[in-house]
Amino acid sequence: MASIPNVSFHCKIRKMMRGQLRYAQEGLLDRNHLRFFTLETIEELFASNGLRIECVFKKKVDADWNVQILNTLTLGYLKNVLHLHYIVRVRR
């Protein structure tokens, strides 16, 4: 089992677009996080180490209305920006 923060979460993207990339004691920009992942790169990480993802649990957070509308207008293309982090179960 692994719990991995989603670097493409909409709140973090908006802050980064404003130039607000500040490390903190906890959360996505925790000083202990050495790498950042999206769902695609999480899958690549485990596959490259001979592991298979069995299940992905997505922690969805209510997004602002504008993010929800944008996701709807793009036919779900931005669905991954709605997830704060992923919990994955993997096997060899």
N, C-alpha and C positions, 0 to 999 in steps of 0.2 A: 504494500500500500504506500502511496505517496500523495502528499498534498502539495500542489504546485500553484503559485500565484499566476494569474493571467496578465501578462504585460500589455495585452491589447484591450484591457478593461476600459470602458469609455471614459471614466473619470480620470484615469491616469493619462490617457491620450490627450484629453483636453488640457490638462495641466502641462504636459510636455510641449504641446503646441504653443502655450503661453510662455515657454522657457522656464517653467517651474519644476525642474528636476532636482529635488532635494531629498537626500537620504535621511532616514528617521530611525528611531529605535525599534519600530515594528512596522508590519505591513509590507506591501510590495517592494518598496525601496528601503527595506531593512538593510542595514550595513552588512549583515551576514549573507545576503543573497549575492552569489558570485556570477550567476547567469540568469537570463530572463527568457521566458518561454511563452509561446502561443500553443494552442492545441496541436497544430501541425508539427511544431518542433519538439513537443513532448513525445509524440508518436515516433518521430525520427530518433530521438534520444534512446528510447527503450529498444526499438528495433535494431539499432546499431550495436546494442549490447546483448543481443540474442534473447531479448525478452518480448513477450507478446502481451498487449493490453487486452485484458478480459472484459473490463468494464470501466466506464468513465462516468463519474458523478459530477455534475456541474452545479456549482453554487451560484444561482441566479439572483441578481439584486434588481429591485425595481429601478428602472431607468427613468430619467426625465421624459416627459411627453415628446420632446423633440427628437430624442434618440430612438424612441419607439416608432415614431412616424418615419424617420429616416430608414430604419430597418425594414419597415413595411414597404416603403416606396422602392427599396432596392431588392424586394422579393426575398428577404431573409439573408442577404449577402453579409450583413453586419451582425449576424446573430451572436458571434463570439465576443463582441464587445459588451454583451450583457452579463457575462459570467465573471465573477470576482476571482474565483480560483477553481481548479480542477482537482478532484480526488480520483486517482487511478488505481486499479487493481491489476497487477501484472503477474505473469508466470514465465518460467523458462520454457 
